[in-house]
Amino acid sequence: MENNLAIKCTNLYKKYPLYSGDFERLKGLFLPFYKPKEFAALSNINLEFKKGEIVGLIGLNGSGKSTLSSIITGITYATDGTVEVDGEVNMLSANAGMENHLTGVENIDYKCLLLGFSKSETEFIREDIINFADIGVHINQPLRTYSSGMRSRLGFAISVHMNPDILIIDEALAVGDNSFTEKCLDKMNEFKEKGKTILFVSHAVAQMDEFCDKIVWLNKGNIVGVDVPEKIIKPYCIFARQFNAMTNDERSNFEVNLKEYQEKFL
């Protein structure tokens, strides 16, 4: 892999078996030659992400965004193809790696422990995490009492202070208020200046338009296009409105073509 690349995905596929019931699952377990129907969550994905790049992943629900993020992070594995990653990866979602019965402070210590931090290293960054999350007295309350916004604030604060080389943000800013979102965007720009790579998985295309260097548009597990935000976001928004107005039969037969949308609407 070239020195300037943080992530390289080559001929990547992810397929899941589709079982109609428990009997079929048993057949899949005990009959080595039995092949159930499969759902392709990702098909022939070839992507490169450069160091210091901020990339937005967009697509309708079920397009493969979170599946791709999980494979890059190592949470799940590809059925076929390869993923090369240069550096430490941290994935941020509102509940990633946190426990409901622990307090906010205990969750900080717990996640640091899982990531191999020593006690002294955890103590060194704990106060900075608490200040960044800025959730007041709730930091000493169990996570189960938190609102979705407070979970997001704490999760983001912990993740960015782990100082990863690659940060994947999966819809975690969608529940934050405007002031906290601005604080997060400032932190991500700071990461960019340090040469770190950020993958931004979201439906918040307005944030991506301001913030991302390029956008990857996924649909039904395939890449529709990769380009700068101004050439992707408007065609995607128009497509999404049209798609939502279609019948199920129309949706199943529809194949989106980025070039056609760009020529018509840009």
C-alpha positions in Angstrom: 0.0 0.0 0.0 1.3 3.5 -0.9 2.7 5.6 1.9 0.1 8.3 1.5 -2.9 5.9 2.0 -4.6 5.2 5.3 -7.1 2.7 4.0 -7.3 0.6 0.8 -10.3 -1.6 0.0 -9.8 -4.1 -2.9 -12.6 -6.2 -4.5 -14.5 -6.1 -1.2 -17.6 -8.3 -0.8 -19.8 -8.9 2.2 -22.6 -11.4 2.0 -25.1 -12.6 4.6 -27.1 -15.9 4.4 -30.9 -15.5 4.2 -32.7 -18.2 6.3 -36.4 -18.6 6.2 -36.5 -20.2 9.6 -34.7 -22.3 12.3 -34.8 -25.4 10.2 -32.8 -23.7 7.4 -30.3 -22.4 10.0 -29.7 -26.0 11.2 -29.2 -27.2 7.7 -26.6 -24.5 7.2 -24.8 -25.6 10.4 -24.8 -29.3 9.8 -24.9 -29.8 6.0 -21.6 -28.5 4.6 -22.9 -28.5 1.0 -26.1 -26.7 1.7 -26.1 -23.1 0.3 -28.9 -20.8 1.4 -29.8 -17.7 -0.5 -27.5 -14.7 0.2 -27.9 -11.0 0.5 -25.0 -8.9 -0.8 -24.4 -6.0 1.6 -21.3 -5.0 -0.3 -20.3 -5.8 -3.9 -16.9 -5.3 -5.5 -15.9 -2.2 -3.4 -12.6 -0.6 -4.5 -11.8 2.5 -2.5 -8.7 4.4 -1.3 -8.7 6.9 1.6 -5.6 9.1 1.9 -4.0 10.2 5.2 -5.4 13.5 6.4 -8.5 13.1 4.3 -12.1 13.7 5.5 -14.5 11.4 3.6 -18.2 11.3 3.8 -20.1 8.1 3.2 -23.7 8.7 2.1 -26.5 6.4 1.0 -30.0 5.4 1.9 -30.6 3.0 4.8 -29.3 -0.4 3.8 -26.8 0.9 1.3 -23.8 -0.6 3.0 -22.3 2.4 4.8 -22.2 0.9 8.3 -21.1 -2.5 6.9 -18.1 -0.9 5.2 -17.3 1.0 8.4 -17.5 -2.1 10.5 -15.2 -4.1 8.1 -12.6 -1.3 8.2 -12.7 -1.1 12.0 -12.4 -4.9 12.3 -15.8 -5.4 14.0 -16.8 -7.7 11.2 -15.0 -9.4 8.3 -15.4 -9.3 4.5 -16.7 -12.4 2.7 -14.1 -11.7 0.0 -11.5 -9.1 -0.9 -9.0 -7.3 1.2 -8.8 -4.2 3.5 -5.5 -2.7 4.3 -5.3 -0.2 7.1 -2.3 1.9 8.1 -2.7 3.1 11.7 -5.0 2.7 14.7 -8.8 2.9 14.1 -11.4 4.1 16.5 -15.1 3.9 15.6 -17.5 6.3 17.2 -21.2 5.6 17.6 -23.4 6.8 20.5 -23.1 3.5 22.4 -19.8 2.0 21.2 -17.9 0.3 23.9 -20.0 1.7 26.8 -22.0 0.0 29.5 -25.4 1.1 30.8 -24.8 0.1 34.4 -21.6 2.1 34.7 -21.4 5.9 35.4 -19.9 8.3 32.9 -16.5 8.3 34.7 -16.5 4.5 35.0 -17.2 4.2 31.3 -14.2 6.4 30.6 -12.0 4.2 32.7 -13.6 1.0 31.2 -13.0 2.1 27.6 -9.5 3.2 28.3 -8.8 -0.2 29.9 -10.2 -2.0 26.8 -7.9 0.0 24.6 -4.8 -0.9 26.6 -4.3 2.4 28.5 -2.4 2.2 31.7 -3.9 3.6 34.9 -1.6 6.7 34.8 -2.4 7.3 31.1 -6.2 7.1 31.9 -5.8 9.6 34.8 -3.9 12.0 32.5 -6.7 12.3 30.0 -9.8 11.7 32.2 -10.3 15.3 33.1 -10.0 16.5 29.5 -12.6 14.0 28.5 -15.0 15.1 31.2 -14.5 18.8 30.2 -15.0 18.1 26.5 -18.2 16.1 27.1 -19.5 18.9 29.3 -22.5 17.0 30.8 -22.1 18.4 34.3 -23.2 16.3 37.3 -24.5 13.5 35.0 -20.9 12.3 34.6 -21.3 10.5 37.9 -24.7 9.0 37.0 -25.3 5.6 35.3 -25.3 5.7 31.5 -28.8 4.2 31.5 -30.1 7.6 32.8 -28.5 9.6 29.9 -30.3 11.1 27.0 -29.1 10.2 23.5 -27.4 13.5 23.3 -25.5 13.0 26.5 -24.4 9.5 25.3 -23.2 11.0 22.1 -21.2 13.7 23.9 -19.5 11.3 26.2 -18.8 8.8 23.3 -17.3 11.4 21.1 -15.2 12.9 24.0 -13.7 9.5 24.8 -13.0 8.5 21.2 -11.2 11.7 20.2 -9.0 11.6 23.3 -7.9 8.1 22.3 -5.9 10.0 19.6 -6.5 7.4 16.8 -4.9 7.6 13.4 -8.3 6.9 11.7 -11.6 8.0 13.2 -14.9 6.6 11.9 -18.0 8.6 13.0 -21.2 6.7 12.4 -24.2 9.0 12.9 -22.9 10.0 16.3 -23.3 13.7 15.8 -26.9 13.5 14.6 -28.2 13.7 18.2 -25.9 16.5 19.4 -26.9 20.1 19.8 -25.4 22.8 17.6 -22.8 24.1 20.0 -21.5 20.6 20.7 -21.5 19.8 16.9 -19.4 22.9 16.3 -17.0 21.8 19.0 -16.7 18.3 17.4 -16.1 19.8 13.9 -13.4 22.0 15.3 -11.8 18.9 16.9 -12.0 17.0 13.6 -10.3 19.8 11.7 -7.6 19.7 14.3 -7.2 16.0 13.5 -7.1 16.7 9.8 -4.2 19.2 10.4 -2.3 16.5 12.2 -2.7 14.2 9.1 -5.3 11.9 10.6 -8.1 10.3 8.5 -11.8 10.7 9.2 -14.7 8.7 7.7 -18.0 10.5 8.3 -21.0 8.2 8.0 -24.2 10.3 8.1 -27.4 11.5 6.5 -26.4 15.1 7.6 -25.3 16.1 4.1 -25.2 19.8 5.0 -22.4 19.1 7.4 -20.6 17.0 4.8 -20.8 19.8 2.2 -18.8 22.1 4.5 -16.5 19.6 6.0 -15.6 16.7 3.7 -12.9 16.6 1.0 -14.8 14.0 -0.9 -18.0 11.9 -0.8 -18.5 8.2 -1.4 -22.1 7.5 -2.5 -23.2 3.9 -1.9 -26.5 2.3 -3.0 -27.5 -1.4 -2.6 -24.0 -2.3 -1.6 -22.4 -0.7 -4.7 -20.5 2.5 -5.3 -22.5 5.0 -7.3 -19.7 7.5 -7.4 -16.8 9.2 -5.6 -16.3 12.9 -6.0 -16.0 16.3 -4.3 -19.1 17.3 -2.3 -20.5 19.8 -4.7 -20.7 17.1 -7.4 -22.3 14.4 -5.3 -24.6 15.9 -2.6 -27.2 17.6 -4.8 -27.7 14.6 -7.1 -27.9 12.3 -4.1 -30.6 14.5 -2.4 -32.7 14.6 -5.6 -32.3 10.8 -6.0 -33.4 10.3 -2.4 -36.6 12.3 -2.9 -37.4 10.5 -6.1 -36.7 7.1 -4.6 -38.9 7.7 -1.6 -41.8 8.5 -3.9 -41.4 5.2 -5.9 -43.4 2.0 -5.4 -41.6 -1.1 -4.2 -41.5 -2.5 -7.7 -40.1 0.7 -9.1 -37.4 0.7 -6.4 -36.3 -2.9 -7.1 -35.8 -2.2 -10.8 -34.2 1.2 -10.5 -30.5 1.7 -11.1 -29.1 5.0 -10.2 -26.6 6.6 -12.6 -24.5 9.5 -11.1 -23.5 10.9 -14.5 -27.1 11.3 -15.6 -28.0 13.1 -12.4 -25.0 15.4 -12.7 -25.7 16.3 -16.3 -29.4 17.0 -15.5 -29.2 18.8 -12.2 -25.8 20.5 -11.9 
